Amino acid sequence: MSGTAHVFPLSALVGQEALVEALLVNAVAPDVGGVLVRGERGTAKSTAVRALAPLLPAVDAAVDQAFAFAPGEQSPHGPVPHDAPLAPRPAPLVELPLGATLDRLVGALDLGRALAGEQAFEAGLLARAHRGILYVDEVNLLPDHLVDALLDAAASGVARVEREAVSASHAARFLLVGTMNVEEGELRPQLLDRFGLGVEVRAPRDRVVRAEIVRRRLAFERDPAAFAARFAASEDELRERIAAARARVGGVRLPERELLRITGACAELEIDGVRGDIVCARAAQALAALDGADEVSEDHVRRAARLALAHRRHRDPLGGGPDGGTDEDLQRALDGEPGDGDLEPEPEGNGPPSPQGDGSPAPSGSGDGPSSGMGGADGSSGGESGAGDQAGSVSASAGPASFSPTARARERRDPPAPAQLPLAALVLDGAGSGPAGRRARGRGAGVGAIDSRAAGPQSGDLAVVASLRARLVAGAPPMRGELGSYVDPSMSVVRAAGPIPLHEHVRAGREAVLLCLVVDASGSMGARQRLAKVKGALLGLLRDAYARRDRVAVIAFRDARAELLVRPGAPLEQAGAAIRALPTGGRTPLAAGLREAALVIGREAVRDPHRRSVAVVLTDGRVQDPHGAVPAAARALGRAADAVHVVDTEDGHVRLGLAGRVAVAAGGDLHRLAPAFAPPTRRSAA
């Protein structure tokens, strides 16, 4: 037990009962499908995962296998003989680092043996994790090409490698445990659904509980061995409980009434597919086995549903529509008459649906949300205030996107109306080296390598594995340390050296960008619901940005100044609230808005120089500009941003086309809002 003495005991964790229960369920029934742990930093997510491994029963594996492959299974080097001798070994715990390559995950050519002139396969982390735990910290930040490989292995139980002429496959059944901080972006839905259970963890708010957490952690750091000995009996009891539950779980009965309770709740909560139903049933049986019961009870179902269904609820990243729901919603769904298909009656007297088109309640008209009376001077003319006199004007009030409450301009707040930005308004040409995302094409070493090709004389991305294999296929003698004579020591320039076939990587991937949204909220934007349509389009864009991992900044300008409503990197819920509550009224300080956007993008370029930026300006362009301030500001924005897209919001029979001048000055493109509403998240990548 010396190897486990420095692992914090699972039984010593305080205040994370749901997390511990989810891990125990998976320890008893690995076919539940793993667990996703979401939560803020410093909540013992990693500690709990590492503490589970010593409690898992040992696995019987073939003696001559490097990893835990049993007789009859397909190993990385071929089938394991059925008569292979067995020996118990601890269940493996393998961690997938965030910076791992695809070769490291699935396996590749064995470089050591290739240098000796032999072509052999070197297994990856999926082989090492077979019959154990594969732990992925910050799983939401995992590059897409690694996510795809994980999905394939988790779904099929087989890891396959078909790249650079390496063809191999082996069994890969593992307990997938992922941890993540939701503030850093969400998971792809495909991977989210692969996790059987989901747990939200937060630090306890009770100071007594927090004190006990600190007390135990300090004791562990002071003397890990003594701390482990203190909880040895609890760990042994937990280990025996898991082993007994594993032996019992196959015989646990699931009564029909409880099965119908599960399926009825899943139907009521509109859970996609039936994977949630199956996982919930398996988890309930595992919980019953852990409790020493032979039959699933209602309490087991309720506990299992909390773990299996919450992360499968439809979620709106903007917080304005359906989301993960509350525990009360889940319990109400479970309270319905089993099998009646309608566990909760429709509420009465709800009135007509919201006209917003985004699922959020319409503003009350009482002026809740930000008011706008942006003081200051910009030199802009005030010929647009007539729209502010229309019906619907409200008094100023404070809100999340707070403008000055001393505004003189009369305001109106319209709820979002169905509209969408054209796909071309989000295009960013070329390829960048920014952080992983799904907006634009990426390049550089951070992008996943998917293939190899013959390298050019100035290539700086040598594919060592492919180069070695090409040498073996060509029958060249082993290199035996001669690689430096063919490749510059800095690995930046490939030197041609006789007939040696060198290869370079072929990379494919996407990057995330900074979206700077510059919104005209002047009085003229209130006419013909212009701003209402802009709001609808922007809310769709925010959901798209959420899926593509973009950073978003929102700038609004009206009356006499521009204001940064949402700073880059702020939660998108804040951006959605600011856009919904944005009022119209006053003059059009367009130049101030463009200058503010250039400043924001410039500051972000210093902080994150590899992230490219796209400025999206939405305006009707109706501003008098006798001194040429608007073209000058537009040119500054064009220099700061990697792409500028101007969306002309003018409509009707009489159009002045003034927004086009902004696009020309900024060196950008001009677009118009599309009238129909289509969720941007379903659009193809720009």
N, C-alpha and C positions, 0 to 999 in steps of 0.2 A: 504493500500500500504506500510505499515511499513515493511512487510516482504520482499519487493522487493527494499527497499531504498538503500540497500548496493550492489545491482547488477549493474555492469557497464552497462549503456544503450547501446543497439545495435546501435541506431542512432548516438551515439557519437564515434563509431569506425572510424578511419582514415586510409586510404591506403589499406583496405582489401575489396574492392568492390566485387570481385568475390566470396569471402567467404560469405559475407552478402547476395548476390543474391542467392547462393545455399541454404542457410538456409531459405530464404523467399520462394523459390520454394517448399521446403519440407513442410513448414508451410501451404501453400495453397493446395498442393496436396500430402498428406502423402504417397499415393500409388507409388510415384516416387521411394521410397526405401531408403531414408537416404542419408548421405553424408560422404565421407571420406576426411579428411583434412590432407594433408601432408605438412610438412614444418619444417623449422629450429626452434630452440628454441626461445621463446620470441617473437612470432608473433601473439599473441592474439587469438590463436586457442581455448583454454579453455574459455577465456573471452567471445568470441562470442557465443559459444554453451550455456553457462549459461545465456547469455542475451536474448536468443531466447524464453526461457520458459515463462517469464511473458507476452510475446506478443501473445501467443497461446490462442485461444478462450477457454473458460471454457467447460468442458465436463459434460454431464448429466449422473449421475451414481445413482444406487440404494442406498437409504439412509442407509440401514443396512449393506452395503458392506464396508469392510475395505479399499478396493482399488476401482479403477474406472471401475467396471463392471456394465454394463447396463442390464436392464430386457431382458431376453431371452438368455443371454450369459452364457457360462460355467465358473463358478468361481472355485477357488481351493477347495471349500467346496460343490460344486454341482451347478445345474442350478439355475440361478436367476429367480424368478417368474416373469411372464410377467406383472403382475399387481403391481409389487413392486413400492412404491412411489419414485419419483426422486428428486434429488437436484443437483444444479451445484457445481462443485469443480474445482480448478485450474488443468490444465493439468500437470501431474507429470513429474518431471525431476529426473531420477535415475542414479547414477554413479556406474559403475562396477569397483571396485578397482582391481588393477593388481594382488594382492595376494588373491583374492577371491577363495573360494572352489566351487566345483560343487554343493554341498548342498546349499550353499548361493545363487547360481545363479538360480537353478531350484526348490529348496525346498527340505524338508526332514521331518523326524519325529519331531514333536514338543517336545523338550526335557522337557520343564516345565510341560506339561501335562502328558508326559510319566513317569516322576518322581512321579506323583500323581496316577499312575496306569491306565491312559487313553491313547489309541492309536489314535493320530490325526496328520494331515498333517499341517506343517508350510510352508506357501508360501515363494517363493524366490524373487529375484530381478526382474525376468521376469513378475511376477504377479504385482509387484509394478509399473513397467513401462508400463503396459497395457494402451493404448490410450494416451501415452505421449512420452517422449524422454528417450531412453536408451543411455547413454553417456559412451564411453569406451576410456579412455586416454591410450596412448601407446598400441593401439590395436594390433600392430604387435608383441608385446611381450607376448600376451595372450597365456597361455598353450593350447596345441592342444585339450585336452578334453573339455575345455570351449568353444573353437572355434566351435567344433562339435555341442555342445548344442545350441549355438547361431545360427548356420547355419540352424539347424532343425527348430527352432522356427521362424526365419525370413522367411523361405521358406513356412512354413505351416500355420503360424499364431496361432499355438497351442504349448504350452509347455507340454511336457510329462515327467513323472518321473516313471521309472520302475527299481528300484534298492533296495536292502536290504529289499525286500518284501513290499516296499512302492509303491503303484500304484495310480497315480493321473494324471489328465490332466486339463488344463484350457486354455481359450483364451489368446493369447499373441500377440497383434498387437501393434507395437511400432515403433517410428522413430529412427532408428539406426544411431548414429553419432559417428564416430571414429576419433581420432587424432593420429598422429604418426610422428616420425622423421625417414626419410628414411635411415639415416646413421646407424640406429640400426637394420636394417634387413627389409625385405619385408613381405608382407602378403601372406598367402596361396591363390592361384588363386580362389578357391571356395569362400572364404570370400570376396576377392576383387571384384568379380563379383556381390556380393549381395548388395554392396553399389550402389545406383542408380546414384549418382553424385560424382565426385572427383574434389578436388581443390588443387592446389599447391600454398602455401603461402610463401612469402619471405618478409623480412623487406624492406621497401622502401629505395631507394638509394638517394632520394632527401632530402637534409638536411632541407629544409623548412618543408616538410611533417613530417620528423622525429621529428623536434622541436615541431610541433603541437601535435604529439602523446605524447611526454614527458610532454608537458604543461597540456594536459587534464588528464593524469594519475596522475600527482602531485596534480592537483585540486581535483580529485576524492578522493585520499587518505587523503587530508587535511580536506575535509568536504563532505562525501558521500551524505548526505541528500541534501545539497545545490546543489551539482553537478547534482543529479537526478532531482531536481526541475527545474534546468536550461534546461534540455532536456525533461521535462515532455510533453510539447506540441508536440515535434517531436515523442516521443514514442506513444502518443495517436494517432497521425496521422498514424503512421506505423501500429498500432494495428487495426485501422479502415480499412486501406488499405488491410491488410491480411483478415479481415472478409469479406469485399466486394469481394475480389478476390475468396475466398472460395465459395461464393454464385454464382459467375459468371462462374467459371471454367468449370462446367458441360455443359454449353451451348456454349463454345468456339469452333468454327469450325476449322478443319484442312484441308485446301484445298489439292486437289490431287497433285498439283504441288509441294507443300511443303513436303507432305508425300514422294513423289518420290525423292525429294532432300535429305531427311533423309536416306532413304533406299539405295539410290545410293552411298552416302558418306560412309555408313557403309560397303557396299560391296567393295568399292574401298580401304578402309582402312583395309579390311580383319578382321573386328570385329567378334569374335566367337559368334555363335548363333544369336538370334534376340532380346535378352533382351535389348541390347544397342539401337536398333531401337525403341522399345516400350518406354523405359525410355526417350529417346530424344524427342519423340512425346509428351509424357505427360508433360515434362519440358517446351516444347515450348508453350503448352496450358496454363500452369501455369504462364509463363512470360507474355503471352498476357493478361491473367486475371488481373495480377498485374498492367499492363499498362492501364487497362480499355477497352481493345479491345475485339471485338466479333469474330475476325478471326486471325489465326496465320499468321504472315508475315515472309518474308525472314530474317529479322533482328532477330525475335524471334528464328527462327531455328538456326541461326548462334550462338547466345548466348547460347542456350540450348546445342548445339553440343560441345561447349568448356567445358561445365560442365559434360556432360554425356558420352563422348567418349574418352577423353584423357587417363583416367586410364584403359581403356579397350584395348588400343593398345598393341600389342606384345612388350615386353620389354626385352632387353638383359642386364643383370646385368654387363657385361663386357664392354659395350659401343662399341663393335665392329661390331654389326649387327643391325637389326631393333630394334627400341626402341619406347618410347612414342611419337616420332615424334615432330614436331613443329606446332605452330599455322598456319604457312604458308601452311604446308601439309594439315591440316584440311580444311583451306579455299579453297585450290585448289580442294579438293575432293567435297566440297559443290558447287563449281563453275561449275561443269560438267553439261552437258545437262541432266535434270531430266529424269530418267528412261532409259537412253541409256546403262546402265550397264558398261560403260567405261568412267568414268568422266575425265580421264587424259590420253592422248596418251603416248605410250611408248617412252622414249627418244631414239634418234638415235645416233649411233656411240659409243655405250658404250663399244664395244669390248667384248672379251670373259670373262666368269665369273671368279671370283677369285679362284685360286687353293687352297686356305687356308682351305676350308671346315668349316669355322666358320662365314662366312658372312662378314668378314672384308676385306678391300682392302689390296692387297699384298704390301709389302714394295717396294719402288721405285728402290732400288738398289743403291741409292745415299748415303746410310749409315745413313738414319734417324733412330733414336732410339739410345740406349746406345752402346757405344763402350767398348771394354774390353781389358785392358792391365794391369790386376791386378798385381801390383808390390809386392815385398816381397819374402821371402824364406820359403819353406815348406819342402824342402828335397825331392821333387818329381822329378822323372826322366822326361826328355823331349823327349821321344820317340814317341810322338803322333802328332807332329807338321806337319807331311806330309800332312794330310788332309787339313791343312790350305793353302796349295799351290794350291789347285784345283781352277778351274774357279769359279768366283763369289766372290772372296775376295774383300773387300772394305777397305777404309781407316777409321781410327777411327774418331768418332764424339761424341759429348755430347748428352745425352738423359735422359729419365726418370729413367733409371737404370744405372746411370753413372759410368762407369769404368774409369780407368786412361787413358787420351788421349795420354799418352806417350808410349803406348804399342808398342813393337817391333813385336809381333806375328801378322801374317797376318790373317785377319778375313773374315768370310763369314756369311751372314745372309740369312737363308732360311725361307720362310713363313711356317706356320703350315701345316702339312700333316695329312690326316685322320688316326686316331689311337685312341685307348682308353685303359685306365687302366683296368686290370681285377678286377672284383668285390672283389676278395679276398684280393686285395692290400689295401683295406680300412677297413678291419675288425678290430674291437676292442672288444675283448672278455670280458665277465663279465658285471657288471652293475656299474655305477658310480653315483655320486651325483652332477654332474656339472649342469650348467644352461640349461634350457629347449632348446631342439633342436630336430633333427631327425636323428642323426648319429648312436648312440649306445644306448643300454638299460640304463634306469635311475633307480634310487632307492632313498629311503629316503622320508621325509615329503614333499619335493617339487614336487614329482611326483603325478599325479592325482590318487585319490582313485576310483576304479571302482567296487569294491565288498567288501565283508567281509567273514571271515572264523573263525573257532574256534581258539582262541589264545593259543599259547604255554606258558609254565611257564616263559620263559625269553623274552616274546614279549615286545617291546617298542613302539608299534604303535596301541594303543587301539582304537577301533571303538566304541565310546560311544553310538551312535545312535543304531547301530546293537546290542550292548550288552543290552541296555535298552529294545529294542523290543523283544529280545530273552527271557528276564526275564518276559515281559508281556505275551508272548505266553505260557511260562511255567507255568503261573499262580502264580508267586511269588508275595509277597506283595510289595507295593511301597517302594522305597529306602529311600525317604524323607531325603536326605542329607547324606546317608550312603555310598555313592560312595567311599569316602576316605578309608573306611575300607576294600575295595576290591582291591583298586588300590593304588600303592605307590604314595605319594604326588608329587613326581617328574615326574610322568607319564612315567617313564623309565622302570619299572618292574611291571608286573602284578602278584598279589599275588593270589594264589589259595585259595578260601574260600568257602568250602562246595559245594553245587550244583549250585552255581551261574554261568550261562553260559556266559563267557566273549568272545568277538570277537575282532579280529584285522583286519586292513584294508588290502585289496588286491590292490596293486598299479601297474599301468602300464603306461609307458611313455618313452620318448626318451630324450637324452641329446645331447648338442652340444659339440664339441671337438676343440682342436687346431690341425690343419694340418700343419706340417712343411715340406715343399717341398724342397728337396735338389737336385739341378740339375747340372749335369756334362755338362759344356760348353766348354770342351777342344777340341783340334784340331781333335782328333779321332772321336768325336761325329758328325763332319761334314760329315764323310764318310757314303755313302748309306742313306743319309738323316736321320740319327739317331736323331739328335736334332729336326729336323722338325716334326718327328713323336711324339717325346716327347712333343713338343709344342702343337700339336693337342690334345694329351691326357690330358695335363694339363689344357687347356682351357675348355674342357668338365668337368674336375674335379672342376674347379672354379665355374662353373654354378651349379654343384651339391652341392658344399659347400654353395653357396648363398641360395639355397632352404632349406638346412639343418641347417642354422644359425651357421656354423662353423667359427672360426677365422682362418685365413690363414697367414702363413709366407713363404716367398720364399727366398732361399739361392742359389746362383750360385757360382761355383768354376771353375776357368780356369787360365792358364798361371802360376801364382805363388801364388795365394791366393784365399780366399773365401770372398764373400761379401753378406751382408744381403740386398737384393733388396727391399723387402717389409716387413715392420714390422708387427707383429701380430695386427690385428684389423684395418689395413689400408683399405680403400675402395677397393673392388675387381676390379674396373676399373683400379686402379693403378697396381694391380697384373697382369691383362690381358695385359696391355700395356708393362710391363716389360718382360713378357714371349714372346710376339710377337717380340719384338725388340732385344731379346737376341742373340748375335753373338757367333760363335765358333772360336776357335783358341788357340794355345799355349799348355802348358803342363797340367797335371792332378793333381792338389793338393787335392786329395781325402781326405786325413787325415784332412786338414784344413776345408773342407766343413763339415765333420762329427763333428769336434770339435765345429765349429760355431753353428751347429744345437743343440748340447748338451747345449751350453751356452744360446741360445735363449729359449729353452724349460725350462731350469732351472730358468731363470729370470721370465718367465710367471708363473711358478709354485709358485713362491713367491708372485706374484701379484694376482693370481687367483688360490688358492690351490685346489679348487674342480673341476676345468676343467681338464679333462684327455687329453693326447696328443698322436698323431700318427705321426711318422716320415716316410716319403716316400722318399727314395733315388733312383734317376734314374741315372744310370751310366753304361758304358760298362766295368768298372773295369780295364782298360788298364793303369796301373801305375806300375812302378818299385818301390819297397818298401824294400830296403835292411835292414833298421833299424827297421822294424815292427811298423811303426807309424800308418798305417791304421788299423790293428787289435786293437791296443790300443784305437784309437779314436772311433772305432766301439763299443767297449765294453762300453766306456763312454756314447755313445749315447743310447745304450741299457739300461743302468742304469737310464738315465734321462727320456726317453720316456716310455709311457705305452705300446706302440706297435711300432715295426720297420718293415717296409716292403721295401725290396730292389727289384727294377725293373731292370732286366738285359736287356740292350738295344742292346746287340750284335746280329747281324744277319749274314746271309750268311752261306756258307758251313763250314768255319773254325771258330770255336768258342773256346776261351780260358777258358771261364767260371770263370773268376776272380771275378766277382761280387758276386758269391756264397760264397766266403770267407768272404766278408763283412757281408752277412746275418748270417753266422754261428757265427762270432765273436760278432755280436750285439744281438744274440739270437732271430733273427727275421725270416721272411719268404722270400723266393725268388719267383719272378714272372717274366713274360715276357709281353711285350706290345701285345695287341690284334690288328690285322691288320685292322679290320673293324671299321667303325665309327658308334657309336650309342650314342645318347644324354644321358649322365649319369643321368640326372634328371629323366629319366623314369625307372631307375633301382630300384629294391626293396632295402629297407634299409639294410645296412650291419649289 
